[in-house]
């Protein structure tokens, strides 16, 4: 959410920043609602002062025996009370309308974010590793002979419908090993706090991180009002919802491995083969809550944490800065990490790491008390995948595939697989 005082002071700059996202000027509508709300509040305060003055005079008129003046003043007080109630209701209605509008407006991109319409305008800032030269034509993950027995889309469709998968045997074990490896690395080497969170949340938590009100169709809601989380960003960030912490508490760096649920409403026809885009998937999410002065450094740190997972797995990747047209609504800057998938002969997103400034903190009313005193200030929040487990599985399988249909697994996973190093051509861990 945006600071209304900033919009009052810099309406043209506010509109100009939003125009970079392709959004029409909206400051005039915001300021009209703001002025209406403030004028109703002022009118109510004036009416309250009049009512208070009249109330003081009621007793004096009664004491003097001036019955006519007594009745006039008493009627005036009653009229003012009704006027005050009406003005307060009108102010509240204007405030709700203003708040609802502000909740739909995306964050302002930083000045250094490249302008652009879509992913074609993103800017590469790093490339690591060289794609492997295959002596044969590599196939996609679901076509690798050793993977086929352990990746069952037909049974999953019978159980749940499209965009689900049933993993078993060696493939399921590698999937689990990847999640464990990611968590251990983030906790033991990157100093993140391992956290186990719910996967169902109250509606206000979805508002807090910005999934609502505009993007409700992307998620699932239960019949009793809970929402299934699309990412642990929702639960981890909302730990400080409506909380004021001491500055010494900061930074807080969390990691959580959870199920995630997305309707994929806007992806009809995209990535329908394989497990690249699923309704249910697993992810290790990173969230940082920090002092505003440190959020840029934390963004670089989180990016390095996610990149480090891919480097340990020996997977080629590139990192890009998203342009204004490709960033999520809550972000001020986003780094996408794209892993090389030889079966597609392309880099595909495996992590998005975003710094949100105080946008989510304002929605959640999350603040900190400065150590040196002064008024509490809004926190800064950041989030990113560290990594998407299923997509990492895809990358491991495709990059490790062999001509005989087997898959050689990254060395860092051997420990988690009881010393096993390979999925053989028959689909068995050996």
PEKAUR-V552781 format. One record per residue. N is the residue number from 1. RES is the residue in one small letter. PHI is phi in radians with two decimals (999 if undefined). BURIAL is # if it has 24 or more other C-alpha atoms within 12 Angstrom, else .. D_FIRST is the distance of its C-alpha to the first C-alpha in whole Angstrom. Layout:
<<N,RES,PHI,BURIAL,D_FIRST> <N,RES,PHI,BURIAL,D_FIRST>>
This chain:
<<1,x,999,#,0> <2,x,-1.77,#,4> <3,x,-1.35,#,7> <4,x,-1.09,#,9> <5,x,-1.16,.,12> <6,x,-1.13,.,12> <7,x,-1.19,#,11> <8,x,-1.07,.,15> <9,x,-1.37,.,16> <10,x,-2.41,.,16> <11,x,-1.06,#,15> <12,x,-1.15,.,18> <13,x,-1.15,.,16> <14,x,-1.10,#,13> <15,x,-1.13,#,15> <16,x,-1.13,.,17> <17,x,-1.15,#,14> <18,x,-1.20,#,13> <19,x,-1.09,#,17> <20,x,-1.18,#,18> <21,x,-1.63,#,16> <22,x,1.44,#,18> <23,x,-1.82,.,16> <24,x,-1.17,.,17> <25,x,-0.94,.,16> <26,x,-2.32,#,14> <27,x,-1.09,#,14> <28,x,-1.08,.,17> <29,x,-1.13,.,16> <30,x,-1.09,#,13> <31,x,-1.22,#,15> <32,x,-1.12,.,18> <33,x,-1.12,#,16> <34,x,-1.10,#,15> <35,x,-1.17,.,18> <36,x,-1.08,#,20> <37,x,-1.07,#,18> <38,x,-1.17,.,19> <39,x,-1.19,.,23> <40,x,-1.18,#,23> <41,x,-1.13,#,22> <42,x,-1.10,.,25> <43,x,-1.11,#,27> <44,x,-1.15,#,27> <45,x,-1.15,.,27> <46,x,-1.15,.,30> <47,x,-1.10,#,32> <48,x,-1.14,#,32> <49,x,-1.12,.,34> <50,x,-1.11,.,36> <51,x,-1.12,#,37> <52,x,-1.12,.,37> <53,x,-1.15,.,40> <54,x,-1.15,#,41> <55,x,-1.10,#,41> <56,x,-1.13,.,43> <57,x,-1.44,.,46> <58,x,-1.06,#,47> <59,x,-1.12,.,49> <60,x,-1.11,.,50> <61,x,-1.12,.,52> <62,x,-1.13,.,53> <63,x,-1.14,.,55> <64,x,-1.39,.,56> <65,x,1.37,.,57> <66,x,-1.52,.,56> <67,x,-1.12,.,55> <68,x,-1.13,.,54> <69,x,-1.17,.,51> <70,x,-1.03,.,50> <71,x,-1.16,.,49> <72,x,-1.10,.,47> <73,x,-1.18,#,45> <74,x,-1.13,#,44> <75,x,-1.14,.,44> <76,x,-1.11,#,41> <77,x,-1.07,#,39> <78,x,-1.10,.,39> <79,x,-1.10,.,38> <80,x,-1.14,#,35> <81,x,-1.07,#,34> <82,x,-1.14,.,34> <83,x,-1.12,#,32> <84,x,-1.09,#,29> <85,x,-1.07,.,29> <86,x,-1.15,.,28> <87,x,-1.14,#,26> <88,x,-1.12,#,24> <89,x,-1.12,.,23> <90,x,-1.17,#,22> <91,x,-1.14,#,20> <92,x,-1.12,.,18> <93,x,-1.11,.,19> <94,x,-1.12,#,17> <95,x,-1.16,#,14> <96,x,-1.11,.,14> <97,x,-1.09,.,14> <98,x,-1.12,#,11> <99,x,-1.09,#,9> <100,x,-1.09,.,10> <101,x,-1.17,#,10> <102,x,-1.09,#,6> <103,x,-1.16,#,6> <104,x,-1.63,#,8> <105,x,-1.60,#,7> <106,x,-1.22,#,8> <107,x,-1.20,#,7> <108,x,-1.57,#,10> <109,x,-1.19,#,13> <110,x,-1.10,#,15> <111,x,-1.05,.,18> <112,x,-1.53,.,21> <113,x,-1.29,#,20> <114,x,-1.13,#,22> <115,x,-1.28,#,22> <116,x,3.04,.,23> <117,x,-1.71,.,23> <118,x,-2.74,.,24> <119,x,-1.07,#,25> <120,x,-1.15,.,28> <121,x,-1.75,.,26> <122,x,-1.21,#,25> <123,x,-2.05,#,27> <124,x,-1.25,.,29> <125,x,-2.05,.,29> <126,x,-2.80,.,31> <127,x,-2.39,.,34> <128,x,-2.24,#,36> <129,x,1.39,.,39> <130,x,-1.94,.,41> <131,x,-0.95,#,42> <132,x,-1.19,.,45> <133,x,-1.54,.,48> <134,x,-1.56,.,49> <135,x,-1.45,.,53> <136,x,-2.44,.,52> <137,x,-1.46,.,49> <138,x,-1.19,#,46> <139,x,-1.98,#,45> <140,x,-1.31,#,42> <141,x,-0.94,#,41> <142,x,-1.34,#,42> <143,x,-1.81,#,45> <144,x,-1.19,#,46> <145,x,-0.91,#,50> <146,x,-1.28,#,49> <147,x,-1.58,#,45> <148,x,-0.88,#,46> <149,x,-1.13,#,48> <150,x,-1.83,#,45> <151,x,-2.34,#,42> <152,x,-1.86,#,43> <153,x,-1.50,#,41> <154,x,-1.16,.,43> <155,x,-1.16,.,43> <156,x,-1.07,.,40> <157,x,-1.14,.,40> <158,x,-1.12,.,42> <159,x,-1.29,.,40> <160,x,-2.35,.,37> <161,x,1.90,.,37> <162,x,-1.27,#,36> <163,x,1.12,#,33> <164,x,-2.31,#,34> <165,x,-2.47,#,37> <166,x,-1.91,#,40> <167,x,-1.67,#,40> <168,x,-2.62,#,44> <169,x,1.02,#,46> <170,x,-1.07,#,46> <171,x,-1.12,#,42> <172,x,-1.10,#,41> <173,x,-1.19,#,42> <174,x,-1.16,#,41> <175,x,-1.02,#,37> <176,x,-1.14,#,37> <177,x,-1.09,#,39> <178,x,-1.08,#,36> <179,x,-1.10,#,33> <180,x,-1.12,#,35> <181,x,-1.06,#,36> <182,x,-1.08,#,32> <183,x,-1.06,#,31> <184,x,-1.04,#,34> <185,x,-1.13,#,34> <186,x,-1.17,#,30> <187,x,-1.38,#,31> <188,x,-1.44,.,35> <189,x,-1.92,.,34> <190,x,-1.80,#,30> <191,x,1.10,.,30> <192,x,-1.64,#,27> <193,x,-1.60,#,27> <194,x,-1.16,#,28> <195,x,-2.41,#,27> <196,x,-1.95,.,27> <197,x,-1.97,#,25> <198,x,-1.11,#,25> <199,x,-1.92,#,24> <200,x,-2.11,#,23> <201,x,-2.35,#,20> <202,x,-1.21,#,19> <203,x,-1.06,#,17> <204,x,-1.13,#,14> <205,x,-1.23,#,14> <206,x,-1.20,#,13> <207,x,-1.16,#,10> <208,x,-1.05,#,9> <209,x,-1.70,#,10> <210,x,1.71,#,9> <211,x,-1.22,#,12> <212,x,-2.08,#,12> <213,x,-1.62,#,12> <214,x,-1.41,.,13> <215,x,-2.05,#,15> <216,x,-1.07,#,17> <217,x,-1.19,.,20> <218,x,-1.47,#,20> <219,x,-2.19,#,20> <220,x,-1.99,#,23> <221,x,-2.05,#,23> <222,x,-1.39,.,26> <223,x,-1.18,.,28> <224,x,-1.79,.,27> <225,x,1.77,.,23> <226,x,-1.22,.,23> <227,x,-2.02,#,21> <228,x,-1.36,#,23> <229,x,-1.21,#,20> <230,x,-1.40,#,20> <231,x,-2.97,#,20> <232,x,-1.25,#,20> <233,x,-0.89,#,17> <234,x,-1.10,#,16> <235,x,-1.29,#,18> <236,x,-1.17,#,18> <237,x,-1.19,#,15> <238,x,-1.31,#,15> <239,x,-0.97,#,18> <240,x,-1.75,#,16> <241,x,-1.03,#,14> <242,x,1.02,.,14> <243,x,-2.17,.,17> <244,x,-1.98,#,18> <245,x,-1.81,#,20> <246,x,-1.31,#,22> <247,x,-1.02,#,22> <248,x,-1.12,.,25> <249,x,-1.21,.,23> <250,x,-1.63,#,22> <251,x,-1.42,#,22> <252,x,-1.96,#,22> <253,x,-2.12,#,22> <254,x,-1.98,#,23> <255,x,-2.42,#,25> <256,x,-2.49,#,25> <257,x,-1.77,#,28> <258,x,-2.44,#,27> <259,x,-1.22,#,27> <260,x,-2.30,#,25> <261,x,-2.33,#,25> <262,x,-2.43,#,23> <263,x,-1.31,#,25> <264,x,0.97,#,25> <265,x,-1.05,.,24> <266,x,-1.66,.,24> <267,x,-2.11,.,27> <268,x,-0.97,.,30> <269,x,1.47,.,33> <270,x,-1.72,.,31> <271,x,0.90,.,33> <272,x,-1.37,.,35> <273,x,-1.67,.,38> <274,x,1.37,#,37> <275,x,-1.99,#,34> <276,x,-1.22,#,32> <277,x,-2.32,#,30> <278,x,-2.06,#,30> <279,x,-1.30,#,28> <280,x,-2.21,#,29> <281,x,-2.68,#,29> <282,x,-2.04,#,29> <283,x,-2.60,#,26> <284,x,-1.73,#,26> <285,x,-1.76,#,23> <286,x,-1.98,#,22> <287,x,-2.37,#,19> <288,x,-2.12,#,18> <289,x,-2.09,#,17> <290,x,-2.59,#,18> <291,x,-1.19,#,18> <292,x,-0.95,#,16> <293,x,-1.19,.,19> <294,x,-1.92,.,20> <295,x,-1.18,#,17> <296,x,-1.13,#,19> <297,x,-1.14,.,23> <298,x,-1.15,#,21> <299,x,-1.11,#,20> <300,x,-1.14,#,24> <301,x,-1.10,#,25> <302,x,-1.13,#,23> <303,x,-1.04,#,24> <304,x,-1.12,#,28> <305,x,-1.08,#,28> <306,x,-1.20,#,27> <307,x,-1.06,#,30> <308,x,-1.08,#,32> <309,x,-1.08,#,33> <310,x,-1.14,#,34> <311,x,-1.13,#,36> <312,x,-1.14,#,38> <313,x,-1.45,#,38> <314,x,1.25,#,40> <315,x,-1.78,#,37> <316,x,-1.16,#,37> <317,x,-2.68,#,33> <318,x,-2.38,#,31> <319,x,-2.04,#,28> <320,x,-2.19,#,26> <321,x,-1.62,#,23> <322,x,-1.26,#,21> <323,x,-1.35,#,21> <324,x,-1.05,#,18> <325,x,-1.45,#,19> <326,x,-1.95,#,19> <327,x,-1.28,#,16> <328,x,-1.18,#,14> <329,x,-1.09,#,11> <330,x,-1.52,#,9> <331,x,-1.62,#,11> <332,x,-1.78,#,12> <333,x,-2.66,#,16> <334,x,-2.34,#,18> <335,x,-1.82,#,21> <336,x,-1.72,#,23> <337,x,-1.83,#,27> <338,x,-2.05,#,29> <339,x,-1.59,#,32> <340,x,-1.40,#,36> <341,x,-2.01,#,37> <342,x,-1.11,#,41> <343,x,-1.14,#,41> <344,x,-1.77,#,39> <345,x,0.95,.,40> <346,x,-2.75,.,36> <347,x,-1.51,#,33> <348,x,-2.26,#,31> <349,x,-1.03,#,27> <350,x,-2.23,#,27> <351,x,-2.77,#,24> <352,x,-2.10,#,21> <353,x,-2.07,#,19> <354,x,-2.16,#,16> <355,x,-1.85,#,14> <356,x,-1.87,#,10> <357,x,1.06,#,10> <358,x,-1.74,#,8> <359,x,-1.04,#,5> <360,x,-1.26,#,7> <361,x,-1.05,#,8> <362,x,-1.17,#,6> <363,x,-1.13,#,5> <364,x,-1.64,#,9> <365,x,0.97,#,10> <366,x,-1.86,#,12> <367,x,-2.33,#,14> <368,x,-2.36,#,17> <369,x,-1.68,.,20> <370,x,-1.04,.,22> <371,x,-1.04,.,25> <372,x,-1.50,.,27> <373,x,1.64,.,25> <374,x,1.79,.,23> <375,x,-1.23,.,20> <376,x,-1.02,.,17> <377,x,-2.17,#,15> <378,x,-1.28,#,11> <379,x,-1.29,#,13> <380,x,-1.96,#,12> <381,x,-2.21,#,13> <382,x,-2.42,#,15> <383,x,-2.61,#,17> <384,x,-3.05,#,20> <385,x,-1.41,#,23> <386,x,-2.38,#,26> <387,x,-2.41,#,27> <388,x,-1.21,#,27> <389,x,-1.16,#,31> <390,x,-1.09,#,32> <391,x,-1.18,#,32> <392,x,-1.18,#,33> <393,x,-1.03,#,36> <394,x,-0.98,#,36> <395,x,-1.13,#,37> <396,x,-1.08,#,39> <397,x,-1.16,#,41> <398,x,-1.22,#,41> <399,x,-1.30,#,42> <400,x,-1.68,#,44> <401,x,-1.15,#,46> <402,x,-2.05,#,50> <403,x,-1.09,.,53> <404,x,-1.44,.,54> <405,x,1.67,#,51> <406,x,-1.43,#,50> <407,x,-2.35,#,47> <408,x,-1.54,#,47> <409,x,-1.70,#,45> <410,x,-1.03,#,43> <411,x,-1.04,#,45> <412,x,-1.15,#,42> <413,x,-1.57,#,42> <414,x,-1.00,#,46> <415,x,-1.04,.,45> <416,x,-1.34,.,43> <417,x,-1.92,#,45> <418,x,0.99,.,48> <419,x,1.51,.,50> <420,x,-1.25,#,50> <421,x,-2.17,#,49> <422,x,-2.56,#,49> <423,x,-1.67,#,49> <424,x,-1.27,#,52> <425,x,-1.06,.,53> <426,x,-1.58,.,54> <427,x,1.52,#,50> <428,x,-1.90,#,51> <429,x,-1.27,#,50> <430,x,-2.37,.,53>>
